[in-house]
Amino acid sequence: MTHLLLVVSCTVIPILGFSQQNTVASGGDANGSNGSVSYSIGQIDYTNASGTDGSTNEGVQQPFEFFDPDASLTELEWGASLFPNPTMDQVVLHFENVPQEANYHLYDLNGKILLSAAISSEETTLDIRSFAAGSYLLEMTAPSKSTRTIQIIKH
């Protein structure tokens, strides 16, 4: 009997040690005509893993988001380009015609705003050398344009 208890303990305890569990503030499932999504709010811990091909945040529940870092912003009705991407210290946001009342917000992957300013000239330089290597999201807004977000990768 003790032998069976020892075998069961040695197989069950390691399995439970690798399971994911966490305390979140809220969450649920949302369903609609175009599909469904499962979400959680208030995830308190995660691990960031980086490599030469990019980085990821590993946690209890992460969204699947696909970005094309090579996407031309001119195709997105903004008449803009962003270079270099990936970068090590700064990126340049260049506009052919600066939209009226345009702004940018640079977010980390946790949603924290790191930089935010009005776009007032044809070239705007964002200095990101003090930020850790990883992925960042640059959101551009203007009243007459749709909001656009592009991923910036910092090495």
Backbone bond lengths (Angstrom), bond angles and torsions (degrees), N, CA, C in turn:
res aa  C-N    CA-C-N  psi(-1)  N-CA   C-N-CA  omega(-1)  CA-C   N-CA-C  phi
1 M - - - 1.437 - - 1.526 111.36 -
2 T 1.324 117.33 -43.23 1.458 119.89 179.60 1.523 110.63 -66.80
3 H 1.325 116.27 -32.73 1.467 119.73 177.64 1.528 110.56 -63.82
4 L 1.325 117.83 -43.83 1.465 122.59 178.32 1.528 110.68 -64.12
5 L 1.327 117.92 -41.15 1.459 122.00 178.05 1.530 110.74 -63.67
6 L 1.308 117.71 -39.56 1.459 122.56 177.99 1.527 111.19 -65.67
7 V 1.311 118.93 -42.23 1.457 123.17 179.23 1.527 110.72 -65.31
8 V 1.316 117.14 -45.22 1.468 121.40 179.42 1.526 109.85 -63.70
9 S 1.321 117.83 -43.08 1.469 121.15 179.31 1.518 111.72 -63.08
10 C 1.313 116.77 -40.32 1.470 120.68 -178.67 1.531 112.56 -71.42
11 T 1.307 118.85 -21.68 1.465 120.72 178.96 1.520 112.45 -96.03
12 V 1.325 118.84 -33.88 1.466 121.50 -176.07 1.521 111.75 -81.44
13 I 1.306 118.98 -43.00 1.470 121.56 -176.08 1.530 111.91 -61.67
14 P 1.341 121.56 -45.09 1.466 118.86 177.36 1.531 113.47 -62.89
15 I 1.313 118.27 -33.96 1.466 121.39 178.45 1.520 109.68 -65.18
16 L 1.321 117.67 -43.70 1.458 120.98 179.18 1.523 111.80 -66.81
17 G 1.317 117.31 -28.92 1.457 121.07 179.10 1.523 113.23 -67.88
18 F 1.321 118.93 -23.20 1.452 122.39 -178.73 1.527 113.06 -99.58
19 S 1.315 118.27 1.92 1.463 119.48 -179.74 1.522 109.76 -77.97
20 Q 1.333 115.94 155.63 1.455 120.84 179.42 1.512 109.52 -96.24
21 Q 1.308 115.60 131.71 1.448 120.46 172.74 1.514 107.66 -151.23
22 N 1.305 115.58 148.99 1.442 120.69 -177.53 1.516 108.64 -162.54
23 T 1.304 116.42 162.13 1.456 122.09 175.65 1.518 107.52 -104.38
24 V 1.306 117.16 121.63 1.453 121.47 177.25 1.522 108.56 -120.32
25 A 1.341 115.91 157.21 1.460 120.42 -177.03 1.520 111.98 -70.63
26 S 1.328 116.38 -38.86 1.453 120.27 -176.52 1.521 108.42 -162.45
27 G 1.312 116.47 175.10 1.454 120.94 178.10 1.506 110.52 164.88
28 G 1.313 115.52 -178.71 1.449 119.15 178.99 1.508 111.87 164.87
29 D 1.311 115.18 -163.70 1.460 122.60 178.13 1.520 108.13 -121.61
30 A 1.319 116.30 135.79 1.467 121.77 176.90 1.514 108.39 -119.09
31 N 1.325 116.59 131.42 1.457 122.25 -179.04 1.520 109.26 -120.99
32 G 1.323 115.50 144.41 1.452 120.92 177.16 1.510 110.37 -150.24
33 S 1.318 116.24 -176.94 1.458 119.89 -177.79 1.527 112.37 -69.48
34 N 1.344 117.87 -21.89 1.464 121.34 -178.97 1.522 113.17 -98.60
35 G 1.317 118.86 1.76 1.458 120.69 178.88 1.510 111.68 143.11
36 S 1.323 115.33 -163.11 1.458 120.45 -178.88 1.521 108.88 -140.80
37 V 1.333 115.01 161.86 1.453 121.19 179.38 1.525 108.56 -146.04
38 S 1.307 115.40 144.42 1.451 122.37 174.01 1.522 106.83 -109.67
39 Y 1.336 118.00 133.86 1.453 120.22 -175.12 1.522 111.19 -138.73
40 S 1.335 114.64 157.97 1.455 121.00 173.19 1.522 107.96 -137.84
41 I 1.321 115.82 147.03 1.456 122.38 -179.37 1.520 107.80 -122.21
42 G 1.318 116.30 132.34 1.454 119.91 175.95 1.510 114.53 92.83
43 Q 1.315 117.83 28.71 1.455 120.42 177.21 1.526 108.43 -63.14
44 I 1.321 117.79 124.57 1.453 120.03 -171.56 1.525 113.92 -97.76
45 D 1.300 119.67 -12.79 1.453 118.93 177.95 1.519 111.21 -148.22
46 Y 1.308 113.62 148.07 1.450 122.78 -179.88 1.516 107.53 -158.21
47 T 1.307 116.18 170.71 1.455 121.96 176.87 1.514 108.11 -126.46
48 N 1.324 116.80 133.98 1.453 121.50 177.19 1.514 108.21 -98.22
49 A 1.322 116.78 127.31 1.457 122.17 177.52 1.520 108.29 -118.88
50 S 1.333 117.11 128.08 1.464 121.85 -178.97 1.516 109.73 -121.60
51 G 1.313 114.56 148.27 1.451 121.37 176.21 1.514 109.53 -146.82
52 T 1.315 116.98 -173.12 1.464 120.06 -178.36 1.516 112.24 -70.16
53 D 1.325 118.24 -23.27 1.466 121.43 -178.70 1.522 113.16 -94.27
54 G 1.330 118.49 -1.72 1.458 120.13 -179.98 1.513 110.98 144.17
55 S 1.316 115.92 -162.75 1.453 120.75 -179.96 1.520 109.57 -142.67
56 T 1.323 115.43 162.98 1.454 121.20 179.04 1.514 109.22 -146.18
57 N 1.308 116.36 152.61 1.453 122.10 172.24 1.512 107.17 -104.03
58 E 1.317 116.29 118.22 1.455 121.02 -179.39 1.522 107.43 -100.78
59 G 1.304 115.91 127.99 1.455 119.92 -179.50 1.497 110.00 -156.49
60 V 1.304 115.09 -164.23 1.448 120.64 -177.46 1.521 110.69 -66.15
61 Q 1.318 117.02 -45.32 1.455 120.62 -179.72 1.521 107.84 -146.26
62 Q 1.301 117.44 122.96 1.453 122.33 -178.72 1.525 109.28 -125.38
63 P 1.324 117.49 144.69 1.467 119.60 178.51 1.521 111.00 -77.45
64 F 1.312 115.63 158.52 1.451 121.43 171.75 1.512 107.23 -99.83
65 E 1.329 116.84 110.48 1.448 121.72 178.34 1.516 107.60 -127.01
66 F 1.310 115.87 134.82 1.453 120.50 -178.66 1.514 109.03 -116.37
67 F 1.312 115.97 125.36 1.451 122.07 179.81 1.510 108.39 -120.73
68 D 1.299 116.56 146.18 1.449 121.91 173.83 1.516 107.37 -107.82
69 P 1.359 118.77 97.97 1.453 119.74 -176.95 1.526 112.92 -65.28
70 D 1.324 118.12 -15.42 1.462 121.44 179.00 1.520 111.87 -94.91
71 A 1.329 117.45 6.85 1.463 120.44 -177.70 1.521 109.88 -63.56
72 S 1.303 115.22 135.35 1.456 120.69 177.09 1.510 108.85 -81.74
73 L 1.323 116.48 126.74 1.450 119.87 -179.78 1.524 111.36 -73.67
74 T 1.334 116.77 -12.92 1.464 118.84 177.30 1.522 109.97 -69.77
75 E 1.321 116.64 -30.13 1.459 119.88 177.48 1.518 110.97 -72.24
76 L 1.305 117.24 -15.80 1.450 121.84 -176.46 1.526 111.50 -98.07
77 E 1.317 117.75 24.84 1.456 126.09 177.88 1.520 114.51 60.33
78 W 1.312 117.95 20.58 1.445 121.20 178.08 1.529 112.27 -102.43
79 G 1.326 119.61 -18.37 1.460 121.61 -177.21 1.511 111.60 58.98
80 A 1.322 117.28 44.67 1.468 122.04 -174.84 1.515 111.05 -133.08
81 S 1.320 115.13 161.28 1.465 120.93 172.67 1.526 107.93 -138.45
82 L 1.320 115.92 153.06 1.454 123.12 -178.71 1.516 107.30 -128.52
83 F 1.331 117.89 125.82 1.459 120.99 -178.07 1.519 109.99 -154.19
84 P 1.320 120.97 157.52 1.469 126.28 -19.50 1.528 110.03 -75.79
85 N 1.271 116.09 150.53 1.451 121.59 177.92 1.518 108.01 -145.88
86 P 1.321 119.32 110.33 1.454 132.03 10.03 1.535 112.28 -71.01
87 T 1.335 114.67 162.69 1.459 121.55 -178.19 1.518 110.11 -140.12
88 M 1.346 114.94 170.80 1.461 120.13 175.98 1.525 111.92 -115.22
89 D 1.349 117.46 -26.21 1.454 117.53 -174.99 1.526 115.41 -137.92
90 Q 1.314 119.11 -35.08 1.463 120.03 -179.83 1.522 110.74 -154.35
91 V 1.328 114.92 156.86 1.463 121.46 173.75 1.520 107.86 -126.90
92 V 1.318 115.45 150.94 1.456 121.89 179.70 1.519 108.23 -112.94
93 L 1.314 115.79 127.86 1.454 122.98 176.11 1.526 106.22 -104.18
94 H 1.340 116.23 113.54 1.471 121.55 -175.17 1.527 110.02 -113.89
95 F 1.340 116.14 130.80 1.462 122.33 179.73 1.516 110.24 -115.24
96 E 1.324 115.93 141.94 1.467 120.42 170.88 1.524 108.86 -75.01
97 N 1.309 117.88 -46.62 1.465 124.95 174.60 1.515 107.25 -133.64
98 V 1.312 116.69 117.31 1.463 120.45 -178.49 1.524 108.89 -70.19
99 P 1.346 117.70 122.22 1.468 119.87 177.33 1.528 111.03 -63.84
100 Q 1.309 116.86 149.35 1.466 121.80 177.34 1.529 110.05 -64.96
101 E 1.318 115.97 135.94 1.466 123.23 176.49 1.526 112.91 55.05
102 A 1.324 116.98 37.54 1.464 121.26 179.03 1.532 110.07 -81.19
103 N 1.312 115.86 144.09 1.463 123.13 178.85 1.518 109.38 -135.20
104 Y 1.328 115.45 158.56 1.460 119.67 170.85 1.524 108.66 -128.99
105 H 1.330 114.52 152.84 1.461 122.90 176.07 1.522 106.03 -137.68
106 L 1.324 117.26 126.99 1.455 122.03 177.28 1.526 107.67 -104.95
107 Y 1.339 115.64 122.94 1.459 122.86 -177.53 1.516 110.70 -113.50
108 D 1.337 116.69 148.60 1.459 119.08 165.47 1.529 107.13 -84.35
109 L 1.316 117.59 177.65 1.465 120.05 -176.00 1.524 113.34 -74.66
110 N 1.331 116.92 -4.64 1.465 120.73 174.34 1.516 111.44 -92.80
111 G 1.347 117.24 -1.73 1.450 121.55 178.95 1.512 114.75 90.25
112 K 1.332 117.61 5.92 1.460 121.29 179.52 1.534 109.23 -80.19
113 I 1.345 116.76 131.44 1.463 120.46 177.42 1.524 108.75 -76.66
114 L 1.338 115.92 123.19 1.455 121.49 -179.59 1.526 111.82 -99.42
115 L 1.325 116.67 -38.53 1.461 122.98 178.09 1.521 108.14 -138.39
116 S 1.321 116.32 147.05 1.454 120.52 178.06 1.517 107.84 -158.21
117 A 1.341 116.93 130.84 1.470 120.19 179.91 1.519 109.41 -164.61
118 A 1.321 114.41 166.47 1.468 121.00 173.79 1.526 108.65 -79.51
119 I 1.321 116.26 147.66 1.466 121.94 174.93 1.521 106.28 -95.63
120 S 1.326 116.07 110.05 1.457 119.06 -173.91 1.526 113.76 -117.57
121 S 1.327 117.90 -9.21 1.464 119.52 179.92 1.521 110.08 -132.19
122 E 1.322 115.41 169.54 1.466 119.73 -178.06 1.516 112.67 -65.68
123 E 1.335 118.04 -27.68 1.460 121.29 176.44 1.519 109.93 -125.21
124 T 1.321 114.48 127.59 1.455 122.12 177.14 1.514 107.55 -123.25
125 T 1.340 116.43 125.71 1.462 121.19 -179.94 1.518 109.12 -102.93
126 L 1.320 116.27 128.98 1.455 122.46 177.48 1.515 108.17 -106.61
127 D 1.323 116.74 116.45 1.456 122.29 179.84 1.521 108.60 -88.88
128 I 1.344 116.96 111.63 1.465 121.16 -177.76 1.527 111.55 -119.15
129 R 1.334 117.47 18.09 1.470 120.09 -176.47 1.524 112.28 -63.66
130 S 1.332 118.60 -26.63 1.469 120.51 -178.70 1.529 112.83 -82.08
131 F 1.332 117.55 -6.80 1.458 120.88 -179.57 1.524 110.61 -87.58
132 A 1.311 115.56 154.30 1.466 121.16 178.31 1.524 110.40 -69.46
133 A 1.318 115.86 155.86 1.464 120.56 175.68 1.523 108.89 -62.06
134 G 1.323 115.97 139.72 1.454 120.17 -179.71 1.506 111.18 155.37
135 S 1.307 116.07 -163.52 1.462 122.61 -178.93 1.524 109.98 -105.26
136 Y 1.312 114.93 143.03 1.460 122.65 178.74 1.519 107.98 -134.65
137 L 1.328 117.02 156.08 1.454 121.77 -179.62 1.518 109.10 -114.87
138 L 1.328 116.28 125.96 1.458 122.18 176.78 1.523 107.62 -104.46
139 E 1.327 115.25 116.13 1.462 121.40 179.58 1.524 108.24 -105.54
140 M 1.330 115.95 131.13 1.458 121.53 178.57 1.520 108.34 -117.54
141 T 1.334 115.88 132.61 1.455 120.78 -179.44 1.525 109.77 -130.54
142 A 1.313 115.82 147.00 1.461 123.44 173.63 1.525 106.83 -156.79
143 P 1.340 118.04 144.33 1.467 120.20 -176.88 1.524 114.08 -58.48
144 S 1.322 118.48 -35.49 1.462 120.64 -175.97 1.527 113.15 -93.45
145 K 1.312 117.97 0.14 1.467 122.40 -178.17 1.519 109.86 -123.96
146 S 1.317 115.76 159.05 1.458 119.05 173.96 1.531 108.74 -78.10
147 T 1.319 116.21 150.89 1.455 121.72 179.47 1.521 109.24 -67.78
148 R 1.324 116.24 135.94 1.465 121.02 179.57 1.518 109.78 -126.18
149 T 1.320 115.81 142.19 1.461 122.32 178.58 1.517 108.32 -128.76
150 I 1.316 116.11 134.29 1.460 120.90 176.74 1.524 108.77 -132.60
151 Q 1.306 116.80 145.79 1.449 122.43 -179.36 1.526 109.49 -85.01
152 I 1.326 116.07 133.41 1.457 122.65 173.37 1.523 107.28 -111.62
153 I 1.312 116.52 131.34 1.463 121.17 179.86 1.521 107.90 -109.09
154 K 1.344 115.92 125.45 1.458 120.95 178.57 1.526 108.09 -111.08
155 H 1.327 114.85 128.97 1.487 120.65 177.38 1.507 110.27 -92.85
